[in-house]
Amino acid sequence: MILDAEMADLHVRRLIDLTQQLNDRLEQEIELVRRHKAADMATGMAHTAELANEYRRESAKLKSNPQVIANASLEMKQSLIKATERFDDILARHSEAVEAARKISEGLVRTIANEVAESRAMGTGYGSSGYAATGDGRAVALDRKA
């Protein structure tokens, strides 16, 4: 029974460590967004994805076989709960930060596209009302990398 408890503690410790690593990585990314350096997140995306996939796999293993950690100490279980609650909080803040950065980027791209279109605008003739038509008859194509 002691061996079972020790093994359960090891499994829980593994998940706690993984959760803390993921928390640290997400907080770094939040800080990059706050410092208006969201583009720098790309350098660590592979590492973040690797941590997230490992976390998902470990969580799935434990969900499919909860008996693995059933004999873990109460202290370890409480630590896992705290780490998971912190992860949920950080994940929500990370999602908000990334969404805000995305909206700002899209707004900038739209503004630039409108400026380009306006600078190209030439008379397009008269409309049915007899007034000069406004706007540019040419299309401006943007991709997601802009």
C-alpha positions as CSV (number, residue, x, y, z in Angstrom):
1,M,0.0,0.0,0.0
2,I,2.9,2.4,0.7
3,L,4.3,1.7,-2.8
4,D,0.9,2.6,-4.2
5,A,0.8,5.9,-2.3
6,E,4.3,6.7,-3.4
7,M,3.5,6.0,-7.0
8,A,0.3,8.0,-6.8
9,D,2.3,10.9,-5.3
10,L,4.8,10.7,-8.2
11,H,2.0,10.8,-10.8
12,V,0.4,13.8,-9.1
13,R,3.8,15.5,-8.7
14,R,4.4,15.0,-12.5
15,L,1.1,16.6,-13.3
16,I,1.7,19.5,-10.9
17,D,5.2,20.2,-12.4
18,L,3.8,20.1,-15.9
19,T,0.9,22.4,-14.9
20,Q,3.4,24.9,-13.3
21,Q,5.6,24.8,-16.4
22,L,2.6,25.5,-18.6
23,N,1.5,28.3,-16.2
24,D,4.9,29.9,-16.4
25,R,5.0,29.8,-20.2
26,L,1.5,31.3,-20.5
27,E,2.4,34.1,-18.1
28,Q,5.5,34.9,-20.2
29,E,3.2,35.1,-23.3
30,I,0.8,37.4,-21.4
31,E,3.7,39.6,-20.5
32,L,4.8,39.8,-24.1
33,V,1.3,40.9,-25.2
34,R,1.3,43.5,-22.4
35,R,4.7,44.9,-23.6
36,H,3.3,45.0,-27.2
37,K,5.6,42.3,-28.3
38,A,3.1,39.6,-29.2
39,A,5.0,38.7,-32.4
40,D,7.8,37.5,-30.1
41,M,5.5,34.7,-28.9
42,A,6.2,32.8,-32.1
43,T,9.7,31.9,-30.9
44,G,8.2,29.8,-28.0
45,M,5.1,28.5,-29.6
46,A,6.6,25.1,-30.3
47,H,7.5,24.7,-26.6
48,T,4.1,25.9,-25.5
49,A,2.4,23.5,-27.8
50,E,4.6,20.7,-26.6
51,L,3.7,21.5,-23.0
52,A,0.0,21.8,-23.8
53,N,0.0,18.4,-25.6
54,E,1.9,16.7,-22.8
55,Y,-0.6,18.2,-20.2
56,R,-3.5,17.0,-22.3
57,R,-2.1,13.5,-22.6
58,E,-1.3,13.2,-18.8
59,S,-4.8,14.6,-17.9
60,A,-6.4,12.1,-20.3
61,K,-4.5,9.3,-18.7
62,L,-5.6,10.2,-15.2
63,K,-9.2,10.8,-16.3
64,S,-9.3,7.4,-17.9
65,N,-7.8,5.7,-14.8
66,P,-8.4,7.9,-11.7
67,Q,-7.3,4.9,-9.5
68,V,-3.7,5.8,-10.4
69,I,-3.8,8.8,-8.1
70,A,-6.5,7.6,-5.6
71,N,-3.9,6.8,-3.0
72,A,-2.0,10.1,-3.3
73,S,-1.5,12.1,-0.1
74,L,-4.0,14.8,0.7
75,E,-1.3,17.3,0.5
76,M,-0.4,16.3,-3.1
77,K,-4.0,16.3,-4.1
78,Q,-4.5,19.8,-2.7
79,S,-1.4,21.0,-4.5
80,L,-2.7,19.7,-7.7
81,I,-6.0,21.4,-7.2
82,K,-4.3,24.7,-6.5
83,A,-2.1,24.4,-9.6
84,T,-5.1,23.5,-11.7
85,E,-7.1,26.5,-10.4
86,R,-4.1,28.8,-11.1
87,F,-3.9,27.3,-14.6
88,D,-7.6,28.0,-15.2
89,D,-7.1,31.6,-14.2
90,I,-4.0,32.1,-16.3
91,L,-5.6,30.4,-19.3
92,A,-8.5,32.8,-19.1
93,R,-6.2,35.8,-18.9
94,H,-4.0,34.4,-21.7
95,S,-7.1,34.0,-23.9
96,E,-8.2,37.6,-23.2
97,A,-4.7,38.9,-24.0
98,V,-4.4,37.0,-27.3
99,E,-7.9,38.0,-28.3
100,A,-7.1,41.7,-27.6
101,A,-3.9,41.5,-29.6
102,R,-5.8,39.9,-32.5
103,K,-8.4,42.6,-32.5
104,I,-5.8,45.3,-32.5
105,S,-3.9,43.7,-35.3
106,E,-7.0,43.3,-37.4
107,G,-8.0,46.9,-36.8
108,L,-4.6,48.1,-37.9
109,V,-4.8,46.0,-41.0
110,R,-8.2,47.3,-41.9
111,T,-7.1,50.9,-41.3
112,I,-4.0,50.4,-43.5
113,A,-6.2,48.8,-46.2
114,N,-8.6,51.7,-46.1
115,E,-5.8,54.2,-46.3
116,V,-4.3,52.4,-49.3
117,A,-7.8,52.3,-50.9
118,E,-8.4,56.0,-50.3
119,S,-5.0,57.0,-51.6
120,R,-5.7,55.0,-54.8
121,A,-9.2,56.4,-55.2
122,M,-9.9,58.1,-58.4
123,G,-13.1,59.3,-59.8
124,T,-15.4,56.4,-60.5
125,G,-18.1,58.3,-62.3
126,Y,-21.5,59.4,-61.3
127,G,-24.1,57.3,-59.5
128,S,-27.8,57.1,-60.2
129,S,-28.4,60.1,-58.0
130,G,-26.4,62.4,-60.2
131,Y,-23.6,62.8,-57.6
132,A,-20.1,61.6,-58.0
133,A,-19.6,58.1,-56.7
134,T,-17.1,57.7,-53.8
135,G,-14.8,54.9,-53.2
136,D,-12.4,52.8,-55.2
137,G,-13.6,50.3,-57.7
138,R,-10.4,48.3,-57.2
139,A,-10.1,45.6,-54.6
140,V,-7.5,45.4,-51.9
141,A,-6.5,41.8,-51.0
142,L,-5.1,41.1,-47.5
143,D,-3.9,37.9,-46.1
144,R,-3.7,36.8,-42.5
145,K,0.1,37.6,-42.3
146,A,-0.4,41.3,-42.9
